[in-house]
Amino acid sequence: MLIRIIIDLLIAVGLVFACAGTIGILKMPDPFSRMQAATCISTLGMLGVAVGGVLYAAVIMHSASSAIKIAVIALMIMVTNPVGSHAIAKGAYSHGYRPEKKMETDDLGRDFDE
C-alpha cells in the first residue's frame, strides 16, 4: 500500500512539472525561454513518471523486463534532451533570434564571434 502511494506521488510530481512547463511555454517572451520550459516538460516531467513507472513495473507487476525498458527510455531521454535543446538554441541564435532582455553573459555570441 505504501509503495502505491509513493508511485502515485512520483507520477503526480511528473505531472506538476509538465503543467508548469506547459504554462511556461505559453507565458515566456522569447524562443530561448520557451525552449527551457519545453525541456522542463520532457526532462523533469518524464523523470517523475518514469521513476513511478519503474517502481510500478518492478514491484506491482513483478516485471523486471518492463522496468528495465522504462529505465532505458528515461535514460535516453535524459541524455538526448539537453543536447537537442542546446543544438536548437544555437540554431535559433545563428539565424538571428535574440533573447528579449540583455543577457549578462552571451556565451552563444562568443561562439559565433559576435
trRosetta pair geometry for C-beta under 8 A, 3 or more apart (Angstrom, degrees):
i j d omega theta_ij theta_ji phi_ij phi_ji
1 4 5.8 -54 -154 30 32 113
1 5 6.9 32 150 -17 63 102
2 5 5.7 -53 -155 33 37 112
2 6 6.5 37 149 -19 67 104
3 6 5.5 -51 -149 36 37 114
3 7 6.3 41 151 -22 67 103
3 55 6.6 -158 -177 168 100 117
3 59 5.2 -108 163 136 152 157
3 60 7.4 -173 114 -57 121 88
4 7 5.6 -49 -146 34 33 113
4 8 6.4 32 154 -17 64 106
4 60 7.1 85 -88 -83 86 125
5 8 5.8 -55 -147 39 31 111
5 9 6.3 33 152 -20 64 106
6 9 5.7 -54 -147 36 31 112
6 10 6.4 32 154 -20 64 104
6 52 8.0 -172 126 -114 67 81
6 55 6.8 -94 105 156 108 165
7 10 5.9 -55 -151 34 30 111
7 11 6.5 25 154 -14 64 106
7 52 4.7 108 -163 -155 66 86
7 55 5.0 -152 -93 94 96 123
7 56 5.1 99 -146 -65 143 90
7 59 7.9 -146 -59 56 128 126
7 60 7.4 -18 -44 -25 166 130
8 11 5.8 -55 -147 39 32 109
8 12 6.2 35 152 -21 65 107
8 52 7.4 116 -60 -144 14 131
9 12 5.5 -54 -146 38 32 114
9 13 6.4 38 153 -23 65 101
9 52 7.9 -176 69 -95 49 118
10 13 5.6 -48 -149 31 33 113
10 14 6.7 34 151 -16 62 102
10 48 4.9 -176 175 -170 67 76
10 49 7.4 159 133 -82 88 21
10 51 5.1 -115 -170 89 141 101
10 52 3.6 176 92 -65 116 98
10 55 7.1 111 28 22 155 136
11 14 5.6 -51 -153 36 36 114
11 15 6.4 40 148 -21 65 104
11 48 6.3 148 -106 138 19 96
11 49 5.5 60 -125 -110 70 64
11 52 4.2 -132 -52 101 81 174
11 53 7.8 97 -85 -45 101 71
12 15 5.4 -51 -148 35 35 116
12 16 6.4 40 152 -23 66 100
12 48 7.6 -94 66 159 36 137
13 16 5.7 -48 -149 31 33 113
13 17 6.7 30 154 -14 63 102
13 48 3.9 -157 88 -128 93 145
14 17 5.9 -56 -151 38 32 108
14 18 6.3 32 151 -19 66 108
14 44 7.5 -178 -125 136 60 60
14 45 4.8 87 -172 -169 73 53
14 46 6.7 96 -146 -69 118 6
14 47 6.7 -173 -100 67 98 53
14 48 2.8 -158 -53 76 82 108
14 49 3.8 -179 146 -35 173 78
14 50 7.7 137 -96 5 145 62
14 52 6.9 -110 -4 8 131 127
15 18 5.5 -55 -146 37 32 113
15 19 6.3 32 156 -18 67 105
15 45 7.2 81 -81 -146 17 96
15 48 7.4 -100 0 96 54 137
15 49 7.6 98 -46 -68 67 102
16 19 5.8 -54 -147 37 30 109
16 20 6.2 29 155 -17 64 108
16 48 7.9 39 38 22 86 171
17 20 5.7 -54 -143 39 32 111
17 21 6.2 32 157 -19 65 108
17 40 6.1 -138 -179 159 96 90
17 41 6.9 164 133 -112 84 39
17 44 4.1 -130 -168 113 155 107
17 45 4.1 -155 93 -73 103 70
17 47 7.9 13 48 44 163 95
17 48 6.5 149 16 2 124 130
18 21 5.8 -55 -147 38 28 111
18 22 6.4 31 154 -21 63 106
18 41 5.1 70 -128 -143 61 83
18 45 3.6 91 -62 -131 83 143
19 22 5.6 -53 -147 34 31 112
19 23 6.5 30 155 -15 65 104
20 23 5.9 -54 -149 38 31 109
20 24 6.3 37 149 -23 63 108
20 37 7.9 -134 128 -150 69 94
20 40 6.8 -75 98 133 99 137
21 24 5.2 -53 -147 35 34 118
21 25 6.5 40 153 -25 66 97
21 37 4.8 149 -155 174 67 74
21 38 6.4 118 176 -97 114 22
21 39 7.9 -149 -137 62 130 36
21 40 4.0 -173 -93 88 112 102
21 41 3.4 -160 103 -58 154 84
21 42 7.9 -167 158 -9 167 56
21 44 7.6 159 -48 56 127 107
21 45 6.3 -90 12 -33 137 127
22 25 5.8 -45 -151 27 33 112
22 26 6.9 26 152 -11 61 105
22 37 7.8 178 -43 157 11 114
22 41 6.5 85 -50 -93 68 130
23 26 5.8 -61 -154 40 35 109
23 27 6.0 11 157 -4 71 118
23 37 7.9 -124 76 -161 51 136
24 27 6.1 -70 -133 48 27 97
24 28 5.5 32 172 -35 70 111
24 33 7.5 -132 174 153 97 87
24 34 7.2 159 134 -125 81 49
24 36 7.5 -90 154 92 138 81
24 37 2.9 -167 112 -126 122 135
24 40 6.6 49 42 45 155 140
25 28 6.6 -41 -125 20 19 109
25 34 5.2 70 -136 -153 62 90
25 37 4.8 -161 -57 103 62 130
25 38 5.8 72 -88 -65 115 82
25 41 7.7 -12 -35 -28 121 135
28 33 3.6 -164 -174 118 127 113
28 34 4.5 -175 75 -67 128 65
28 36 7.6 159 -117 52 163 96
28 37 5.7 -161 -22 -14 139 135
29 33 6.1 53 44 38 64 147
29 100 4.5 -23 119 -18 132 154
30 33 5.3 92 57 13 73 102
30 34 7.1 -142 98 -3 35 93
30 97 7.3 145 -178 174 105 104
30 98 7.7 -65 -157 105 147 41
30 99 5.1 156 75 -137 162 52
30 100 4.6 -162 -42 -25 121 91
31 34 5.6 -59 -143 42 33 110
31 35 6.0 38 157 -26 68 106
31 92 5.3 -147 110 -162 143 154
31 97 5.3 -14 36 175 136 149
32 35 5.7 -51 -148 32 29 114
32 36 6.8 32 151 -20 61 101
32 89 6.0 68 -119 -130 87 104
32 92 7.1 -171 -68 93 78 143
32 97 7.5 163 -37 131 91 115
32 99 5.2 -50 36 -87 139 93
33 36 5.7 -50 -154 30 35 112
33 37 6.7 32 150 -16 64 103
33 99 7.4 98 -31 -133 94 97
33 100 7.9 -28 -9 11 130 108
34 37 5.6 -54 -152 37 37 111
34 38 6.3 37 150 -19 68 105
35 38 5.6 -52 -145 37 34 112
35 39 6.4 36 153 -20 65 103
35 85 5.5 145 167 -157 108 102
35 88 6.2 -174 -134 100 139 124
35 89 6.0 176 102 -75 163 92
35 92 7.7 -149 -41 2 147 154
36 39 5.7 -53 -149 35 31 111
36 40 6.6 41 148 -25 62 101
36 85 7.7 109 -89 175 43 142
37 40 5.4 -46 -153 27 36 118
37 41 6.9 40 149 -22 63 97
38 41 5.6 -45 -156 27 38 114
38 42 6.7 16 157 -3 67 107
38 85 7.4 170 85 -109 100 120
39 42 6.2 -64 -143 47 33 97
39 43 5.6 12 166 -3 71 118
39 81 5.9 131 -145 164 87 108
39 82 6.9 77 -158 -92 133 56
39 85 4.6 -8 -79 -70 127 162
40 43 6.5 -66 -130 48 20 95
40 44 5.3 -21 -168 26 64 119
40 45 7.1 77 137 -19 62 96
41 44 7.5 -38 -87 53 7 81
41 45 4.9 -11 -166 8 46 139
41 46 8.0 67 140 -24 52 86
42 45 6.6 -18 -72 50 13 105
42 46 5.7 14 -179 -18 45 123
42 77 6.6 -134 160 -176 94 116
42 81 5.5 -177 108 -123 114 133
43 46 6.2 -62 -141 38 12 106
43 47 6.4 16 156 -28 55 108
43 77 7.0 -180 -105 139 57 98
43 78 6.2 95 -142 -112 90 65
43 81 4.9 179 -73 108 100 160
43 82 7.3 51 -86 -50 145 82
44 47 5.4 -47 -145 25 32 118
44 48 7.1 30 161 -14 62 98
45 48 6.5 -56 -158 33 31 104
45 49 6.7 18 153 -5 64 113
46 49 5.8 -66 -148 47 35 108
46 50 5.6 34 157 -24 73 113
46 74 6.4 174 143 -125 103 81
46 77 5.4 -67 122 120 160 155
46 78 7.9 -153 91 -60 121 78
47 50 5.8 -55 -138 37 25 109
47 51 6.3 22 163 -16 62 106
47 74 6.7 103 -111 -160 53 116
47 78 7.1 72 -84 -82 101 115
48 51 6.1 -56 -145 37 26 105
48 52 6.3 24 156 -13 62 111
49 52 5.7 -60 -149 43 29 112
49 53 6.1 32 152 -22 66 109
50 53 5.4 -53 -144 37 31 113
50 54 6.3 35 155 -22 65 102
50 70 5.7 168 -155 165 79 97
50 71 7.2 122 168 -98 109 40
50 73 7.0 -155 -124 87 122 94
50 74 3.6 114 -179 -89 159 131
50 77 7.8 -169 -57 44 150 134
51 54 5.7 -47 -146 33 32 112
51 55 6.5 31 154 -14 62 105
51 74 7.6 108 -50 -133 60 166
52 55 5.9 -56 -149 39 31 110
52 56 6.2 31 153 -20 65 108
53 56 5.5 -53 -142 37 32 112
53 57 6.1 28 160 -16 66 107
53 67 7.9 169 128 -119 72 59
53 70 4.6 -151 115 -156 117 152
54 57 6.0 -56 -144 39 27 107
54 58 6.0 16 161 -10 64 114
54 67 4.8 81 -154 -153 69 85
54 70 5.0 -160 -75 93 73 125
54 71 5.3 68 -103 -63 130 90
54 74 7.6 -62 -44 -2 121 146
55 58 6.0 -63 -139 44 26 103
55 59 5.5 -9 177 10 68 118
55 60 7.8 60 133 -5 67 96
55 67 8.0 95 -48 -123 15 114
56 59 6.8 -63 -120 50 16 87
56 60 4.9 -27 -161 29 59 124
56 61 6.5 49 144 -6 69 102
57 60 7.4 -18 -61 53 10 85
57 61 5.1 -36 -143 46 43 125
57 63 5.0 -74 -176 70 86 97
57 64 7.9 131 135 -98 99 15
57 66 3.9 -139 -155 103 133 109
57 67 4.0 -178 96 -67 117 74
57 70 6.0 163 4 2 149 138
58 61 7.5 41 0 55 11 82
58 62 7.5 32 178 -110 32 27
58 63 7.3 -101 -87 63 33 51
58 64 6.4 53 -117 -100 80 56
58 67 4.1 50 -59 -83 91 153
59 62 7.6 -10 175 -69 12 56
61 66 6.4 -14 93 54 144 146
63 66 4.0 36 117 17 122 114
63 67 6.5 153 97 -16 69 85
64 67 5.5 -57 -148 39 36 114
64 68 6.2 37 154 -21 69 105
65 68 5.8 -52 -148 35 31 111
65 69 6.5 33 153 -20 63 105
66 69 5.6 -53 -148 35 33 113
66 70 6.4 32 155 -17 66 105
67 70 5.9 -54 -149 37 31 109
67 71 6.3 30 153 -19 64 109
68 71 5.6 -56 -146 38 31 112
68 72 6.2 31 156 -20 66 105
69 72 5.9 -54 -146 35 29 109
69 73 6.4 29 155 -17 64 106
70 73 5.8 -55 -149 37 31 111
70 74 6.3 31 153 -19 65 107
71 74 5.7 -54 -147 37 31 112
71 75 6.3 33 154 -20 64 106
72 75 5.6 -52 -147 36 31 113
72 76 6.4 32 155 -19 64 105
73 76 5.8 -56 -149 36 30 110
73 77 6.5 28 154 -17 64 106
74 77 5.8 -56 -148 37 31 110
74 78 6.2 28 155 -17 66 109
75 78 5.8 -58 -145 39 30 109
75 79 6.3 24 157 -16 65 108
76 79 5.9 -58 -145 38 30 107
76 80 6.0 8 165 -3 68 115
77 80 6.4 -66 -134 47 25 96
77 81 5.6 34 170 -35 65 114
78 81 6.4 -40 -126 22 20 115
78 82 7.9 13 176 -5 49 100
79 82 7.8 -80 -177 34 23 94
79 83 7.1 3 150 -3 60 120
80 83 5.7 -70 -152 46 40 111
80 84 5.6 39 157 -23 78 112
81 84 5.9 -59 -143 37 25 109
81 85 6.3 17 164 -13 64 108
82 85 5.9 -57 -141 40 31 106
82 86 6.2 33 158 -21 65 107
83 86 5.9 -57 -150 36 28 112
83 87 6.5 27 153 -18 63 107
84 87 5.7 -56 -149 36 32 110
84 88 6.4 30 154 -17 66 105
85 88 5.6 -51 -146 38 35 112
85 89 6.3 39 153 -22 65 104
86 89 5.6 -52 -147 35 32 113
86 90 6.5 31 155 -17 64 103
87 90 5.9 -52 -147 36 32 109
87 91 6.4 33 152 -19 63 106
88 91 5.6 -55 -149 37 32 113
88 92 6.3 32 154 -19 66 105
89 92 5.8 -53 -145 37 31 109
89 93 6.2 30 155 -18 65 107
89 108 6.9 -118 140 -88 100 142
90 93 5.7 -55 -145 39 31 111
90 94 6.1 29 157 -18 66 108
90 108 6.3 -166 -109 -134 66 110
90 111 7.1 -58 -130 101 109 152
91 94 5.9 -57 -144 38 28 108
91 95 6.4 16 159 -10 63 111
92 95 6.0 -67 -149 43 29 104
92 97 4.2 -40 167 48 92 135
93 97 6.3 -81 -85 68 34 81
93 98 7.4 75 -129 -91 71 55
93 108 4.4 -71 -165 158 172 142
93 109 7.6 -122 -178 -62 128 56
93 112 6.8 -161 129 -17 109 143
94 112 6.1 178 -101 -97 79 139
99 102 7.8 152 88 -93 107 11
99 103 5.8 86 48 -48 143 103
103 106 5.0 122 76 -77 123 75
106 109 3.7 16 137 20 120 122
106 110 6.5 146 103 -21 74 81
106 114 7.4 -72 129 81 135 111
107 110 5.5 -50 -153 31 38 116
107 111 6.7 41 149 -21 66 101
108 111 5.5 -50 -153 32 39 115
108 112 6.6 15 155 0 68 107
109 112 6.1 -69 -146 50 33 95
109 114 4.0 -87 -162 65 89 112
110 113 7.6 32 -172 -77 31 31
110 114 7.6 -84 -56 46 24 73
